[in-house]
Amino acid sequence: MVFILGVNFPERNLVKKSLQSFFGIGNNASSRLLARFHIHPTCKVGELANKQVLDITAALSEMKIENDLRRQYLDDIKRLKETGTYRGRRHALGLPVRGQRTRTQIKTAVKLNRMERRL
């Protein structure tokens, strides 16, 4: 078992997939981390040297991931709601925010556009 940022990963898992299990680390970010520390994409967690594990842990601790990133997302949505923007009102009502269609999806529209939900 290898610990990265306090999370226990089995030795048979791929390093890339293990990094993607952190909130805020996707495919692109994990690929960049592997390239930065010269780790092969098919390398398993058990094959990492201690120095590589420490380097990855140090890089991840500098990034905004997990609870810090979740808190930032919630603060951004809260700010939009408080300023009364269109996007903020859509978030508050639980409606699609980014221009998705709600007219023809009957199940979704009926569920989302009830009278008590309207402003």
VENHU-V747007 format. One record per pair of residues at least 4 apart in sequence whose ideal C-beta (glycine too) atoms are under 6 Angstrom apart, sorted by sequence separation. I is the first residue (numbers start at 1). GAP is how many residues later the second one is. D is the distance in Angstrom with one decimal. If there is no record, write none. Layout:
<<I	GAP	D> <I	GAP	D>>
This chain:
<<9	4	5.5> <13	4	5.9> <25	4	4.8> <39	4	5.2> <43	4	5.3> <48	4	4.6> <64	4	4.8> <65	4	5.5> <96	4	3.8> <105	4	5.7> <106	4	5.9> <108	4	5.8> <109	4	5.3> <3	5	5.9> <13	5	4.9> <20	5	5.7> <25	5	5.6> <34	5	4.5> <48	5	5.2> <64	5	5.2> <80	5	5.1> <90	5	4.7> <19	6	5.3> <91	6	6.0> <1	7	5.0> <2	7	5.2> <80	7	5.2> <81	7	4.1> <90	7	4.6> <102	7	4.8> <80	8	3.4> <9	9	4.7> <20	10	5.2> <87	10	5.4> <19	11	4.0> <81	11	5.3> <16	14	4.9> <77	14	5.3> <37	15	5.8> <95	17	5.5> <37	18	5.2> <15	24	6.0> <93	24	5.5> <16	25	5.7> <18	27	5.6> <15	28	5.2> <15	30	5.6> <13	32	5.1> <11	34	5.4> <11	35	2.9> <9	36	4.8> <24	41	3.9> <2	43	4.9> <22	43	5.1> <23	43	5.1> <24	45	4.3> <5	52	5.8> <4	53	5.6> <5	55	5.4>>
